[in-house]
Amino acid sequence: MTGNPGLGRLFAAMIALIAGAAVLLQVLLGIEAVQARGGSALEGVILVFSYFTVLTNTLVAIVSGASALLGERDGLLTRPGTRAAVAIYIFVVGVIFAALLTGLRPMSGLTLAVDTVLHRVVPVLYVLYWLLFVPKGRLSWRDPLAWMLYPLLYVAYSLLYGALTGRYLYPFADVTVLGYGGALANGLVILAGFLALGLIVVAIDQAMAPKEPA
């Protein structure tokens, strides 16, 4: 069962505002940091949106905003499958940050606050939204394969970005340290994790589906 649709739309609107504001502030902070090193504002924008965290929080803001405005009206952004996929993506953001990235960069003030929202607050809120308010029983076992497209494209992009700029965005994908073999192996492990999570989400969806009358 899912919660009250009206409350779900309010919850989605809150998530959209929080995620959207955090992404905007991260872009401004990124531009400022890049310009301080002599780069351009455009370089700052490209760098910020090259991070999986920022891209995925942007997806959360867009999908949550559409859900708040349209409710359960059918559309690409409001389909249960789309919202389930985004829940997986943002869950991975939170898990990888907690397991592998916490404490790698000293932060304080606004930078720390924005980082906390992007990596901790939004993942928790959006996963709760999916569990409590998104209709269940509408996913299929084929869906996790389609959901793999976004992380697969990101892995390819991050390797290309690193090759072109010499800057690898995450330590587990740093070809200069791991070599292409190590970076690709880590990428395959992460992709396998996305697939496993997709199957778990479908199982949860089916377990929470409304029961047919006897």
LOPAZA-407978 format. One record per residue (C-alpha): residue in one letter; residue number from 1; z, y, x. Coordinates in Angstrom, 3 decimals. Example, Ala and Ser with C-alpha at 12.3 -4.5 7.8 and 13.67 -1.06 7.14 Angstrom:
// LOPAZA-407978
{residuo: A, num: 1, pz: 7.800, py: -4.500, px: 12.300}
{residuo: S, num: 2, pz: 7.140, py: -1.060, px: 13.670}
END
This chain:
// LOPAZA-407978
{residuo: M, num: 1, pz: 0.000, py: 0.000, px: 0.000}
{residuo: T, num: 2, pz: -0.493, py: 3.610, px: 1.051}
{residuo: G, num: 3, pz: 1.449, py: 6.760, px: 0.350}
{residuo: N, num: 4, pz: 0.775, py: 9.592, px: -2.060}
{residuo: P, num: 5, pz: -2.798, py: 10.914, px: -1.542}
{residuo: G, num: 6, pz: -1.724, py: 14.545, px: -1.854}
{residuo: L, num: 7, pz: 1.008, py: 14.082, px: 0.730}
{residuo: G, num: 8, pz: -1.511, py: 12.270, px: 2.929}
{residuo: R, num: 9, pz: -3.851, py: 15.259, px: 2.819}
{residuo: L, num: 10, pz: -1.011, py: 17.604, px: 3.778}
{residuo: F, num: 11, pz: -0.028, py: 15.303, px: 6.624}
{residuo: A, num: 12, pz: -3.650, py: 15.170, px: 7.802}
{residuo: A, num: 13, pz: -3.873, py: 18.968, px: 7.668}
{residuo: M, num: 14, pz: -0.740, py: 19.267, px: 9.807}
{residuo: I, num: 15, pz: -2.171, py: 16.868, px: 12.377}
{residuo: A, num: 16, pz: -5.490, py: 18.730, px: 12.431}
{residuo: L, num: 17, pz: -3.729, py: 22.040, px: 13.091}
{residuo: I, num: 18, pz: -1.459, py: 20.627, px: 15.801}
{residuo: A, num: 19, pz: -4.229, py: 18.738, px: 17.599}
{residuo: G, num: 20, pz: -6.717, py: 21.592, px: 17.266}
{residuo: A, num: 21, pz: -4.257, py: 24.166, px: 18.599}
{residuo: A, num: 22, pz: -3.301, py: 21.922, px: 21.519}
{residuo: V, num: 23, pz: -6.954, py: 21.354, px: 22.453}
{residuo: L, num: 24, pz: -7.678, py: 25.092, px: 22.285}
{residuo: L, num: 25, pz: -4.700, py: 25.898, px: 24.497}
{residuo: Q, num: 26, pz: -5.713, py: 23.156, px: 26.939}
{residuo: V, num: 27, pz: -9.203, py: 24.658, px: 27.174}
{residuo: L, num: 28, pz: -7.765, py: 28.106, px: 27.896}
{residuo: L, num: 29, pz: -5.391, py: 26.697, px: 30.506}
{residuo: G, num: 30, pz: -8.235, py: 24.721, px: 32.079}
{residuo: I, num: 31, pz: -10.494, py: 27.764, px: 32.281}
{residuo: E, num: 32, pz: -7.689, py: 29.760, px: 33.880}
{residuo: A, num: 33, pz: -7.032, py: 27.046, px: 36.478}
{residuo: V, num: 34, pz: -10.712, py: 26.640, px: 37.372}
{residuo: Q, num: 35, pz: -11.272, py: 30.393, px: 37.619}
{residuo: A, num: 36, pz: -8.238, py: 30.638, px: 39.903}
{residuo: R, num: 37, pz: -10.105, py: 28.273, px: 42.259}
{residuo: G, num: 38, pz: -13.243, py: 30.413, px: 42.101}
{residuo: G, num: 39, pz: -15.068, py: 28.455, px: 39.393}
{residuo: S, num: 40, pz: -16.609, py: 29.675, px: 36.154}
{residuo: A, num: 41, pz: -15.362, py: 29.490, px: 32.582}
{residuo: L, num: 42, pz: -18.144, py: 27.025, px: 31.765}
{residuo: E, num: 43, pz: -16.987, py: 24.752, px: 34.579}
{residuo: G, num: 44, pz: -13.503, py: 24.896, px: 33.121}
{residuo: V, num: 45, pz: -14.722, py: 23.929, px: 29.655}
{residuo: I, num: 46, pz: -16.790, py: 21.032, px: 31.028}
{residuo: L, num: 47, pz: -13.839, py: 19.782, px: 33.069}
{residuo: V, num: 48, pz: -11.390, py: 19.899, px: 30.171}
{residuo: F, num: 49, pz: -13.734, py: 18.107, px: 27.772}
{residuo: S, num: 50, pz: -14.460, py: 15.473, px: 30.399}
{residuo: Y, num: 51, pz: -10.965, py: 14.045, px: 29.863}
{residuo: F, num: 52, pz: -10.641, py: 11.210, px: 27.351}
{residuo: T, num: 53, pz: -7.388, py: 12.763, px: 26.139}
{residuo: V, num: 54, pz: -9.000, py: 16.055, px: 25.148}
{residuo: L, num: 55, pz: -12.090, py: 14.448, px: 23.633}
{residuo: T, num: 56, pz: -9.948, py: 12.092, px: 21.561}
{residuo: N, num: 57, pz: -7.564, py: 14.802, px: 20.385}
{residuo: T, num: 58, pz: -10.657, py: 16.753, px: 19.341}
{residuo: L, num: 59, pz: -11.788, py: 13.738, px: 17.311}
{residuo: V, num: 60, pz: -8.335, py: 13.565, px: 15.741}
{residuo: A, num: 61, pz: -8.507, py: 17.239, px: 14.764}
{residuo: I, num: 62, pz: -11.997, py: 16.850, px: 13.251}
{residuo: V, num: 63, pz: -11.296, py: 13.629, px: 11.346}
{residuo: S, num: 64, pz: -7.874, py: 14.804, px: 10.168}
{residuo: G, num: 65, pz: -9.331, py: 18.112, px: 9.038}
{residuo: A, num: 66, pz: -12.073, py: 16.335, px: 7.084}
{residuo: S, num: 67, pz: -9.504, py: 14.024, px: 5.495}
{residuo: A, num: 68, pz: -7.346, py: 16.997, px: 4.525}
{residuo: L, num: 69, pz: -10.271, py: 18.831, px: 2.945}
{residuo: L, num: 70, pz: -12.119, py: 15.916, px: 1.335}
{residuo: G, num: 71, pz: -9.383, py: 13.391, px: 0.637}
{residuo: E, num: 72, pz: -10.836, py: 9.967, px: -0.076}
{residuo: R, num: 73, pz: -14.362, py: 11.169, px: -0.850}
{residuo: D, num: 74, pz: -16.814, py: 8.942, px: 0.964}
{residuo: G, num: 75, pz: -18.291, py: 10.305, px: 4.160}
{residuo: L, num: 76, pz: -18.607, py: 9.389, px: 7.812}
{residuo: L, num: 77, pz: -15.452, py: 11.253, px: 8.823}
{residuo: T, num: 78, pz: -13.307, py: 10.057, px: 5.923}
{residuo: R, num: 79, pz: -14.244, py: 6.380, px: 5.866}
{residuo: P, num: 80, pz: -11.306, py: 4.047, px: 6.522}
{residuo: G, num: 81, pz: -13.267, py: 2.543, px: 9.413}
{residuo: T, num: 82, pz: -13.660, py: 5.921, px: 11.119}
{residuo: R, num: 83, pz: -9.996, py: 6.771, px: 10.682}
{residuo: A, num: 84, pz: -8.953, py: 3.351, px: 11.964}
{residuo: A, num: 85, pz: -11.141, py: 3.760, px: 15.052}
{residuo: V, num: 86, pz: -9.629, py: 7.170, px: 15.804}
{residuo: A, num: 87, pz: -6.148, py: 5.686, px: 15.412}
{residuo: I, num: 88, pz: -7.016, py: 3.137, px: 18.118}
{residuo: Y, num: 89, pz: -8.448, py: 5.771, px: 20.444}
{residuo: I, num: 90, pz: -5.461, py: 8.100, px: 20.207}
{residuo: F, num: 91, pz: -3.026, py: 5.168, px: 20.457}
{residuo: V, num: 92, pz: -4.663, py: 4.251, px: 23.778}
{residuo: V, num: 93, pz: -4.249, py: 7.869, px: 24.935}
{residuo: G, num: 94, pz: -0.517, py: 7.609, px: 24.345}
{residuo: V, num: 95, pz: -0.119, py: 4.140, px: 25.861}
{residuo: I, num: 96, pz: -2.129, py: 4.815, px: 29.033}
{residuo: F, num: 97, pz: -0.281, py: 8.082, px: 29.570}
{residuo: A, num: 98, pz: 3.106, py: 6.411, px: 29.167}
{residuo: A, num: 99, pz: 2.187, py: 3.422, px: 31.341}
{residuo: L, num: 100, pz: 0.047, py: 4.938, px: 34.096}
{residuo: L, num: 101, pz: -0.040, py: 8.726, px: 34.141}
{residuo: T, num: 102, pz: 3.454, py: 10.047, px: 33.411}
{residuo: G, num: 103, pz: 4.774, py: 12.165, px: 36.245}
{residuo: L, num: 104, pz: 1.604, py: 12.224, px: 38.340}
{residuo: R, num: 105, pz: 1.334, py: 16.018, px: 38.039}
{residuo: P, num: 106, pz: 4.313, py: 18.402, px: 38.109}
{residuo: M, num: 107, pz: 4.175, py: 20.596, px: 34.992}
{residuo: S, num: 108, pz: 6.330, py: 23.186, px: 33.290}
{residuo: G, num: 109, pz: 6.228, py: 25.819, px: 30.580}
{residuo: L, num: 110, pz: 3.186, py: 25.988, px: 28.311}
{residuo: T, num: 111, pz: 1.260, py: 23.439, px: 30.394}
{residuo: L, num: 112, pz: 3.996, py: 20.844, px: 29.881}
{residuo: A, num: 113, pz: 4.276, py: 21.647, px: 26.165}
{residuo: V, num: 114, pz: 0.529, py: 21.257, px: 25.583}
{residuo: D, num: 115, pz: 0.428, py: 18.064, px: 27.643}
{residuo: T, num: 116, pz: 3.289, py: 16.612, px: 25.597}
{residuo: V, num: 117, pz: 1.549, py: 17.393, px: 22.319}
{residuo: L, num: 118, pz: -1.758, py: 15.881, px: 23.451}
{residuo: H, num: 119, pz: -0.263, py: 12.711, px: 24.947}
{residuo: R, num: 120, pz: 2.811, py: 12.048, px: 22.840}
{residuo: V, num: 121, pz: 3.075, py: 14.028, px: 19.612}
{residuo: V, num: 122, pz: -0.470, py: 13.657, px: 18.278}
{residuo: P, num: 123, pz: -0.710, py: 9.896, px: 19.010}
{residuo: V, num: 124, pz: 2.523, py: 9.210, px: 17.135}
{residuo: L, num: 125, pz: 1.630, py: 11.446, px: 14.176}
{residuo: Y, num: 126, pz: -1.898, py: 10.096, px: 13.777}
{residuo: V, num: 127, pz: -0.935, py: 6.434, px: 14.008}
{residuo: L, num: 128, pz: 1.741, py: 7.084, px: 11.377}
{residuo: Y, num: 129, pz: -0.878, py: 8.799, px: 9.223}
{residuo: W, num: 130, pz: -3.160, py: 5.776, px: 9.459}
{residuo: L, num: 131, pz: -0.351, py: 3.355, px: 8.641}
{residuo: L, num: 132, pz: 1.058, py: 5.335, px: 5.732}
{residuo: F, num: 133, pz: -1.861, py: 7.080, px: 4.071}
{residuo: V, num: 134, pz: -5.259, py: 5.535, px: 4.870}
{residuo: P, num: 135, pz: -6.375, py: 2.974, px: 2.218}
{residuo: K, num: 136, pz: -6.139, py: -0.593, px: 3.447}
{residuo: G, num: 137, pz: -8.274, py: -3.670, px: 2.855}
{residuo: R, num: 138, pz: -11.618, py: -2.014, px: 3.612}
{residuo: L, num: 139, pz: -12.176, py: -3.094, px: 7.220}
{residuo: S, num: 140, pz: -14.180, py: -6.080, px: 8.437}
{residuo: W, num: 141, pz: -13.938, py: -8.219, px: 11.558}
{residuo: R, num: 142, pz: -17.258, py: -6.735, px: 12.730}
{residuo: D, num: 143, pz: -15.840, py: -3.209, px: 12.886}
{residuo: P, num: 144, pz: -14.116, py: -3.531, px: 16.294}
{residuo: L, num: 145, pz: -17.485, py: -4.098, px: 17.976}
{residuo: A, num: 146, pz: -18.819, py: -0.822, px: 16.566}
{residuo: W, num: 147, pz: -15.624, py: 0.966, px: 17.590}
{residuo: M, num: 148, pz: -16.303, py: -0.026, px: 21.216}
{residuo: L, num: 149, pz: -19.217, py: 2.430, px: 21.489}
{residuo: Y, num: 150, pz: -17.049, py: 5.509, px: 22.103}
{residuo: P, num: 151, pz: -14.930, py: 4.056, px: 24.941}
{residuo: L, num: 152, pz: -17.993, py: 2.374, px: 26.460}
{residuo: L, num: 153, pz: -19.876, py: 5.671, px: 26.560}
{residuo: Y, num: 154, pz: -16.824, py: 7.380, px: 27.998}
{residuo: V, num: 155, pz: -16.448, py: 4.865, px: 30.829}
{residuo: A, num: 156, pz: -20.118, py: 5.386, px: 31.713}
{residuo: Y, num: 157, pz: -19.764, py: 9.175, px: 31.500}
{residuo: S, num: 158, pz: -16.629, py: 9.281, px: 33.649}
{residuo: L, num: 159, pz: -18.300, py: 7.292, px: 36.419}
{residuo: L, num: 160, pz: -21.393, py: 9.519, px: 36.262}
{residuo: Y, num: 161, pz: -19.235, py: 12.671, px: 36.243}
{residuo: G, num: 162, pz: -17.352, py: 11.438, px: 39.287}
{residuo: A, num: 163, pz: -20.541, py: 10.531, px: 41.134}
{residuo: L, num: 164, pz: -22.042, py: 13.978, px: 40.473}
{residuo: T, num: 165, pz: -18.943, py: 16.077, px: 41.136}
{residuo: G, num: 166, pz: -16.869, py: 13.936, px: 43.497}
{residuo: R, num: 167, pz: -13.958, py: 14.367, px: 41.082}
{residuo: Y, num: 168, pz: -12.699, py: 11.221, px: 39.362}
{residuo: L, num: 169, pz: -10.574, py: 12.073, px: 36.367}
{residuo: Y, num: 170, pz: -8.193, py: 9.115, px: 36.340}
{residuo: P, num: 171, pz: -6.695, py: 7.193, px: 39.287}
{residuo: F, num: 172, pz: -7.645, py: 3.820, px: 37.791}
{residuo: A, num: 173, pz: -11.313, py: 4.939, px: 37.805}
{residuo: D, num: 174, pz: -11.382, py: 6.592, px: 41.232}
{residuo: V, num: 175, pz: -14.356, py: 5.056, px: 43.024}
{residuo: T, num: 176, pz: -13.415, py: 6.773, px: 46.302}
{residuo: V, num: 177, pz: -10.207, py: 4.709, px: 46.377}
{residuo: L, num: 178, pz: -11.098, py: 1.564, px: 44.435}
{residuo: G, num: 179, pz: -14.821, py: 1.273, px: 45.039}
{residuo: Y, num: 180, pz: -17.231, py: 0.663, px: 42.181}
{residuo: G, num: 181, pz: -16.062, py: -2.928, px: 41.861}
{residuo: G, num: 182, pz: -12.439, py: -1.943, px: 41.331}
{residuo: A, num: 183, pz: -13.263, py: 0.950, px: 39.016}
{residuo: L, num: 184, pz: -15.605, py: -1.186, px: 36.906}
{residuo: A, num: 185, pz: -13.048, py: -3.995, px: 36.761}
{residuo: N, num: 186, pz: -10.435, py: -1.548, px: 35.471}
{residuo: G, num: 187, pz: -12.962, py: -0.222, px: 32.974}
{residuo: L, num: 188, pz: -13.634, py: -3.733, px: 31.683}
{residuo: V, num: 189, pz: -9.909, py: -4.373, px: 31.285}
{residuo: I, num: 190, pz: -9.543, py: -1.152, px: 29.293}
{residuo: L, num: 191, pz: -12.562, py: -2.004, px: 27.127}
{residuo: A, num: 192, pz: -11.103, py: -5.462, px: 26.471}
{residuo: G, num: 193, pz: -7.900, py: -3.737, px: 25.433}
{residuo: F, num: 194, pz: -9.830, py: -1.584, px: 22.950}
{residuo: L, num: 195, pz: -11.437, py: -4.692, px: 21.468}
{residuo: A, num: 196, pz: -8.099, py: -6.481, px: 21.182}
{residuo: L, num: 197, pz: -6.537, py: -3.456, px: 19.516}
{residuo: G, num: 198, pz: -9.454, py: -3.291, px: 17.100}
{residuo: L, num: 199, pz: -8.851, py: -6.883, px: 16.037}
{residuo: I, num: 200, pz: -5.136, py: -6.183, px: 15.631}
{residuo: V, num: 201, pz: -5.899, py: -3.132, px: 13.476}
{residuo: V, num: 202, pz: -8.181, py: -5.179, px: 11.210}
{residuo: A, num: 203, pz: -5.438, py: -7.804, px: 10.879}
{residuo: I, num: 204, pz: -2.900, py: -5.087, px: 9.954}
{residuo: D, num: 205, pz: -5.374, py: -3.577, px: 7.509}
{residuo: Q, num: 206, pz: -5.871, py: -6.907, px: 5.747}
{residuo: A, num: 207, pz: -2.156, py: -7.664, px: 5.718}
{residuo: M, num: 208, pz: -1.438, py: -4.268, px: 4.101}
{residuo: A, num: 209, pz: -4.305, py: -4.518, px: 1.577}
{residuo: P, num: 210, pz: -3.352, py: -4.332, px: -2.125}
{residuo: K, num: 211, pz: -2.802, py: -7.802, px: -3.531}
{residuo: E, num: 212, pz: -5.183, py: -9.105, px: -6.165}
{residuo: P, num: 213, pz: -3.508, py: -9.704, px: -9.557}
{residuo: A, num: 214, pz: -2.711, py: -13.368, px: -10.079}
END
